[in-house]
Amino acid sequence: MENIDNIELKYLTLNDYQELKAAMIASYSSMPDSIWNEKQIKTLIEKFPEGQVVIKINNQIAGCALCIIVNYDSFDDNHSYEDITGNYTFSTHTSEGDIIYGIDVFIKPEFRGLRLGRRLYDYRKELCERLNLKGLAFGGRIPNYHKFADTLSPKEYIDKVRRKEIHDPVLNFQISNDFHPARILTNYLEGDSNSRDYAVLLEWDNIYYEKKNKKASTIKKIVRLGLVQWQMRPYKTLDDVMEQAEFFIDAVSGYRSDFALFPEFFNAPLMAENNHLSTPEAIRELANHTSEMVHRFSKLAISYNINIITGSMPEVVEGKLYNVGYLCRRDGSMERYEKLHVTPDEAKVWGMVGGNKLQAFDTDCGKIGVLICYDSEFPELSRLLADEGMDILFVPFLTDTQNGFSRVRHCAQARAIENECYVAIAGSVGNLPKVQNMDIQFAQSMVFTPCDFPFPTNGVKAEATQNSEMILIADVDIDLLRNLNQFGSVRNLKDRRTDLFELRKK
């Protein structure tokens, strides 16, 4: 270490060949025939110059990484090194391929222990991301296998290496660099007697890979959320309510928000005109407005170029009263979601019943889910949505006391951690003295994140002022969720013991 003045990662050139050859001979003392000739190196550099790099310490080659791009589906699951390299001619390389395939990585013996191999692998990963390829793959040697070949199958050997019961310097290093074993390759590299000609196909998935889109559209990665903390106040007509709703939509779209989230039962003030009726009758009268409100919200979504989550409204279907909401996309399409668990008060006072529909929805900002208030307190629902690929969970709510709000707030934050997603909650504030069963409201709208290094330490991205009418704007980065899923300090979705339990829809 004391003698190192500089370390450089550089593209390999043909002028490096003689020094490279000496480095290969030193690195492959147990496999003296595994030396690339000058013509092969020239071919690699001509075909894929970005893929051939060396690490130089004090201007001396200390390590090297060679690779090609292949069309992965063209190869058999049990391909050999000769197959993947086109009989060592690299005719298999194609710029139209989807996987970077590692041909060689080595570090000279005197420079081992300086984590130089990690630098080479990190370069390959960055190259893969920059070229928008699916991932990396290579056949990894298992050089210590010959010591256990009489008693262990290759699979048993790999399992013991992963459990740290056996030390294999190559395989241990590759697993520690986020490569996962995919399968065992037989007769992979002729002459690799230490590995008994076996290899482990190791893969790394590019979580940022985007399939080329033939349409003039894309999925947004930085998503702006606009939450409406709605003030309950007397409104005489539907037009009055929608005028206020449009005001908020105008405000959040003015900040170029991708979503506007309204609270549960934000249209409850319209029940005042039917206060002379019984409570069950009054809310059923309110349900008569739902179809028109949804129609208007859809028009607003188009005209303001924003996806609107309409909170929730009562709706009567075949004589049954449901609590429902609509996702009004900015392209004019709509989706309906239902409250699955009604509260004891909703069932007793209004005669409301729970719905049966649960699904994640596709949007131009990725997949989202919506759970209305009480539903957020049932972790199974959000986990099912996460299994469908949900990135953002929206929770419109209505709570009268701080106790009720705390239940929604803490459960929503737990859902963000459990499901590696963002959770946005929006509620109503104020009071409605002329509406039965809707007297007071307590709310603080918030956006929650998982709790890991890329996110706020307390898992709160943004929060509104308690019990004040306002909007809350927050940006969320979808790519951070992909990174968390693969490399997080904890990985709640990956680490589930599915060998012990399962969760599924009926």
Secondary structure as UniProt FT lines:
FT   TURN            2..3
FT   STRAND          7..11
FT   HELIX           14..16
FT   HELIX           17..27
FT   TURN            28..30
FT   TURN            32..33
FT   HELIX           38..47
FT   HELIX           49..51
FT   STRAND          53..57
FT   TURN            58..59
FT   STRAND          60..70
FT   HELIX           72..74
FT   TURN            77..78
FT   HELIX           81..84
FT   TURN            85..89
FT   TURN            91..92
FT   TURN            95..96
FT   STRAND          99..107
FT   HELIX           109..111
FT   TURN            112..113
FT   HELIX           116..130
FT   TURN            131..132
FT   STRAND          135..140
FT   TURN            143..144
FT   HELIX           145..147
FT   TURN            148..151
FT   HELIX           154..162
FT   TURN            163..164
FT   HELIX           169..176
FT   TURN            177..178
FT   STRAND          180..185
FT   TURN            190..191
FT   HELIX           193..195
FT   TURN            196..197
FT   STRAND          199..205
FT   TURN            207..208
FT   STRAND          222..232
FT   HELIX           238..254
FT   TURN            255..256
FT   STRAND          259..261
FT   TURN            265..267
FT   HELIX           268..274
FT   TURN            275..276
FT   HELIX           279..286
FT   HELIX           287..289
FT   HELIX           290..303
FT   TURN            304..305
FT   STRAND          307..309
FT   STRAND          312..317
FT   TURN            318..319
FT   STRAND          320..328
FT   TURN            330..331
FT   STRAND          334..338
FT   HELIX           344..345
FT   HELIX           346..350
FT   STRAND          361..363
FT   TURN            364..365
FT   STRAND          366..370
FT   HELIX           373..377
FT   HELIX           379..387
FT   TURN            388..389
FT   STRAND          392..396
FT   HELIX           402..419
FT   STRAND          422..426
FT   STRAND          428..431
FT   TURN            433..434
FT   TURN            436..437
FT   STRAND          440..441
FT   STRAND          446..448
FT   TURN            453..454
FT   TURN            457..458
FT   STRAND          460..463
FT   TURN            466..467
FT   STRAND          470..477
FT   HELIX           478..487
FT   TURN            492..495
FT   TURN            498..500
//
